[in-house]
Amino acid sequence: MPLISFDGLNVPLEEVQENPARYATRLERAKKTPGYAVCGCKGSQHAIPLRLVIRRYGTLFHLARWPDDGARHDENCTFHSDEDPASRRSGDPQDAIRATPDGLNAKLNVSLSVRTVERSTRSDGQHSQHSAGRRSAPLLGFLQRMWLDAGLNLWVGDSQRNWGACNAQLLGALGDGKLNGKPIQEVLHVMRRYEESEQAAIKAEFELFLSRIQTTPAASDRGIVVAELKSVDSSKYGHVVKIRQTFESFFASKDLIEKTAKSFRHAWPLIGNADARVVAILVIERTKDGNLRVIDIAAQLCSKAFIPCDSSYEVAMANRLVAERRRFTKPMRLEGEDVLLPDFIFSDTRATTVIEVYRMESNEAYRRRKEQKQALYAQKRTNVVQWVPPAALATVAFPPAA
């Protein structure tokens, strides 16, 4: 992790990410003068400092890469990017998710405010209150885009990554953006990593956010929470959903959970598994009795280090790569694009080397896509590491790191 300089301090980035409250006062001063922090990933090689944006989130502050500066950072730096969010900016105002200098501007296909609560169902949530004009994104697409812009699909050879780093990088990417036309910090809450010393502050922050979620006889104002799922248990009236960073409980209907388990069939069985993480984006509202109800949910399967994965086999592969301190990327498929993306790509080998975790050999359509990939790799002379379960992962040989 690089050293970060601000307000006369030189502090490891990991320390700032995991203890944001400790540095809030100094980051607030640095945000005013000189208006940025400095990344030390390349020492003092550059006359022009590698500036970092300091963004406020409630009473805390988080760091983000300076617009269009990602390629200037060392390739092992958290803030490095060959493709900055600026390169994904589109001149098309109808795009569902747009990267802006201030953060993400997104429109989701779920309404954050409805006039009546009696008809609040998952199907209602599939349509934005603005039916024409700008396109809208599904919950999973938005969660994946957050992960991509935060650089959480990249691994630079660290030993581990916890939720504190995820929280900091996600908030840095979201910035002062907008969601369905509203300030993103008012309608979306990324849970903080639980710290015993900060328990009261974390609870107060979350309660402040939840206080904006209100239901009256005339309308229901909803909110969105991003957190790691802890458990989903049956109850007398449906299911109880719990997330790791709070003791708060959320209620969900049996129909919603059954649909969600089917839609995210690779992630759902691994909730609570010690070798995996399941991150969820939940749309919540208040019932007439004041309880918190989940009306829509999307789940993303991740490795122990929060690398996004598409199956339990990919989780095992990502965990091994992290354990061996390899550098790699998990390409992310957004809204059906790039159907021939590899599962992982080494970023520490001299020649381009991809990793493919082949499965579902009994599925004819899957076998055809596999053959397409293999033909494409052969045509481009791409080095490929293959794992075909049920063969043991330990038998798969990795090329040496350069």
LINZIZI-V865540 format. One record per residue. RES is the residue in three letters. PHI is phi in degrees with one decimal (NA if undefined). Layout:
# LINZIZI-V865540
RES_PHI / RES_PHI
This chain:
# LINZIZI-V865540
MET_NA / PRO_-74.5 / LEU_-82.9 / ILE_-111.9 / SER_-109.1 / PHE_-164.3 / ASP_49.1 / GLY_81.3 / LEU_-105.5 / ASN_-125.6 / VAL_-130.2 / PRO_-58.7 / LEU_-54.3 / GLU_-58.2 / GLU_-65.0 / VAL_-67.2 / GLN_-68.4 / GLU_-84.6 / ASN_-131.2 / PRO_-61.9 / ALA_-65.8 / ARG_-64.4 / TYR_-112.0 / ALA_-60.5 / THR_-63.4 / ARG_-69.6 / LEU_-67.7 / GLU_-63.9 / ARG_-64.5 / ALA_-65.8 / LYS_-64.8 / LYS_-81.3 / THR_-146.0 / PRO_-88.8 / GLY_105.0 / TYR_-164.9 / ALA_-105.0 / VAL_-126.1 / CYS_-88.7 / GLY_-102.7 / CYS_-63.4 / LYS_-116.9 / GLY_61.8 / SER_-110.6 / GLN_-66.8 / HIS_-104.8 / ALA_-66.2 / ILE_-90.3 / PRO_-64.2 / LEU_-83.1 / ARG_-72.3 / LEU_-125.7 / VAL_-71.8 / ILE_-105.1 / ARG_-116.4 / ARG_-83.6 / TYR_-135.5 / GLY_64.2 / THR_-94.9 / LEU_-110.0 / PHE_-135.1 / HIS_-134.9 / LEU_-104.0 / ALA_-139.6 / ARG_-65.2 / TRP_-68.0 / PRO_-50.3 / ASP_66.7 / ASP_-105.8 / GLY_-57.6 / ALA_-70.4 / ARG_-78.8 / HIS_-76.4 / ASP_-58.1 / GLU_-65.5 / ASN_-93.9 / CYS_-87.8 / THR_-56.4 / PHE_-91.4 / HIS_-72.2 / SER_-159.2 / ASP_-73.6 / GLU_-127.1 / ASP_-68.7 / PRO_-52.0 / ALA_-59.6 / SER_-72.1 / ARG_-95.9 / ARG_-67.6 / SER_-118.9 / GLY_-78.4 / ASP_-83.6 / PRO_-68.7 / GLN_-88.5 / ASP_-60.1 / ALA_-67.8 / ILE_-128.6 / ARG_-125.7 / ALA_-86.8 / THR_-126.2 / PRO_-58.1 / ASP_-88.5 / GLY_138.4 / LEU_-78.5 / ASN_-120.1 / ALA_-130.9 / LYS_-124.1 / LEU_-99.0 / ASN_-88.2 / VAL_-136.8 / SER_-81.3 / LEU_-94.9 / SER_-150.3 / VAL_-128.3 / ARG_-80.7 / THR_-132.2 / VAL_-101.6 / GLU_-64.1 / ARG_-106.1 / SER_-78.9 / THR_-129.5 / ARG_-59.3 / SER_-63.9 / ASP_-62.1 / GLY_-72.8 / GLN_-80.4 / HIS_-126.7 / SER_-71.9 / GLN_-70.6 / HIS_-106.4 / SER_-79.0 / ALA_-119.5 / GLY_95.9 / ARG_-62.7 / ARG_-66.7 / SER_-124.8 / ALA_-108.0 / PRO_-72.5 / LEU_-57.6 / LEU_-63.4 / GLY_-60.0 / PHE_-69.0 / LEU_-61.0 / GLN_-66.2 / ARG_-66.0 / MET_-58.0 / TRP_-61.6 / LEU_-67.2 / ASP_-68.7 / ALA_-81.4 / GLY_74.2 / LEU_-82.1 / ASN_-94.5 / LEU_-109.7 / TRP_-131.3 / VAL_-111.6 / GLY_93.2 / ASP_-70.0 / SER_-87.5 / GLN_-168.9 / ARG_-140.9 / ASN_-109.3 / TRP_-67.9 / GLY_-59.9 / ALA_-66.5 / CYS_-60.9 / ASN_-56.9 / ALA_-63.6 / GLN_-72.5 / LEU_-65.5 / LEU_-66.0 / GLY_-63.2 / ALA_-74.3 / LEU_-66.8 / GLY_56.9 / ASP_-100.3 / GLY_-77.0 / LYS_-132.1 / LEU_-132.7 / ASN_51.1 / GLY_83.9 / LYS_-108.8 / PRO_-54.9 / ILE_-62.8 / GLN_-71.5 / GLU_-83.5 / VAL_-116.9 / LEU_-131.9 / HIS_-127.2 / VAL_-95.8 / MET_-60.7 / ARG_-77.2 / ARG_-64.6 / TYR_-70.6 / GLU_-131.4 / GLU_-57.4 / SER_-69.7 / GLU_-108.2 / GLN_-54.8 / ALA_-64.9 / ALA_-67.5 / ILE_-62.1 / LYS_-63.0 / ALA_-65.2 / GLU_-61.7 / PHE_-68.9 / GLU_-64.8 / LEU_-63.3 / PHE_-64.1 / LEU_-64.7 / SER_-66.1 / ARG_-79.9 / ILE_-89.6 / GLN_-129.9 / THR_-126.9 / THR_-120.6 / PRO_-58.3 / ALA_-101.8 / ALA_-154.0 / SER_-134.3 / ASP_-97.8 / ARG_-102.3 / GLY_-142.3 / ILE_-124.2 / VAL_-121.6 / VAL_-113.1 / ALA_-162.7 / GLU_-86.3 / LEU_-71.7 / LYS_-101.1 / SER_-163.4 / VAL_-134.3 / ASP_-119.0 / SER_-69.1 / SER_-138.3 / LYS_-60.9 / TYR_-112.7 / GLY_149.7 / HIS_-139.3 / VAL_-113.0 / VAL_-104.5 / LYS_-123.9 / ILE_-115.0 / ARG_-72.8 / GLN_-94.2 / THR_-154.4 / PHE_-90.4 / GLU_-65.1 / SER_-110.7 / PHE_-124.2 / PHE_-104.2 / ALA_-144.0 / SER_-75.1 / LYS_-61.5 / ASP_-62.5 / LEU_-62.7 / ILE_-65.9 / GLU_-62.4 / LYS_-66.3 / THR_-66.6 / ALA_-60.8 / LYS_-74.4 / SER_-67.6 / PHE_-119.3 / ARG_-67.2 / HIS_-80.4 / ALA_-83.1 / TRP_-56.6 / PRO_-66.6 / LEU_-98.8 / ILE_-61.8 / GLY_87.3 / ASN_-72.0 / ALA_-66.1 / ASP_-93.0 / ALA_-138.2 / ARG_-132.3 / VAL_-122.0 / VAL_-97.1 / ALA_-124.1 / ILE_-117.9 / LEU_-114.4 / VAL_-98.6 / ILE_-124.9 / GLU_-145.0 / ARG_-93.0 / THR_-80.9 / LYS_-63.4 / ASP_-89.8 / GLY_91.2 / ASN_-77.0 / LEU_-95.2 / ARG_-119.1 / VAL_-84.9 / ILE_-107.2 / ASP_-159.9 / ILE_-157.0 / ALA_-131.3 / ALA_-127.3 / GLN_-120.1 / LEU_-76.7 / CYS_-137.0 / SER_-77.0 / LYS_-59.6 / ALA_-97.7 / PHE_66.1 / ILE_-80.4 / PRO_-63.5 / CYS_-137.6 / ASP_-107.6 / SER_-165.0 / SER_-65.4 / TYR_-67.4 / GLU_-65.1 / VAL_-58.6 / ALA_-61.5 / MET_-65.1 / ALA_-63.0 / ASN_-62.6 / ARG_-67.7 / LEU_-60.3 / VAL_-66.5 / ALA_-60.6 / GLU_-92.2 / ARG_58.4 / ARG_-84.7 / ARG_-102.4 / PHE_-160.2 / THR_-125.6 / LYS_-103.8 / PRO_-61.2 / MET_-113.1 / ARG_-91.2 / LEU_-107.9 / GLU_51.5 / GLY_83.5 / GLU_-79.5 / ASP_52.4 / VAL_-65.4 / LEU_-103.9 / LEU_-62.0 / PRO_-70.8 / ASP_-72.0 / PHE_-145.1 / ILE_-131.8 / PHE_-64.8 / SER_-118.1 / ASP_-125.1 / THR_-110.7 / ARG_-65.3 / ALA_-102.3 / THR_-55.8 / THR_-134.1 / VAL_-109.7 / ILE_-119.1 / GLU_-122.2 / VAL_-105.9 / TYR_-86.9 / ARG_-150.2 / MET_51.9 / GLU_-62.4 / SER_-82.9 / ASN_-91.7 / GLU_-64.4 / ALA_-62.9 / TYR_-66.0 / ARG_-62.4 / ARG_-64.4 / ARG_-64.7 / LYS_-61.5 / GLU_-63.4 / GLN_-61.2 / LYS_-60.6 / GLN_-62.4 / ALA_-65.9 / LEU_-66.5 / TYR_-62.6 / ALA_-64.2 / GLN_-63.4 / LYS_-91.1 / ARG_56.9 / THR_-86.1 / ASN_-72.9 / VAL_-129.7 / VAL_-100.7 / GLN_-115.5 / TRP_-130.5 / VAL_-118.4 / PRO_-56.8 / PRO_-88.7 / ALA_-57.0 / ALA_-66.3 / LEU_-61.0 / ALA_-62.5 / THR_-82.3 / VAL_-80.3 / ALA_-94.3 / PHE_-97.1 / PRO_-69.3 / PRO_-67.7 / ALA_-75.7 / ALA_-71.6
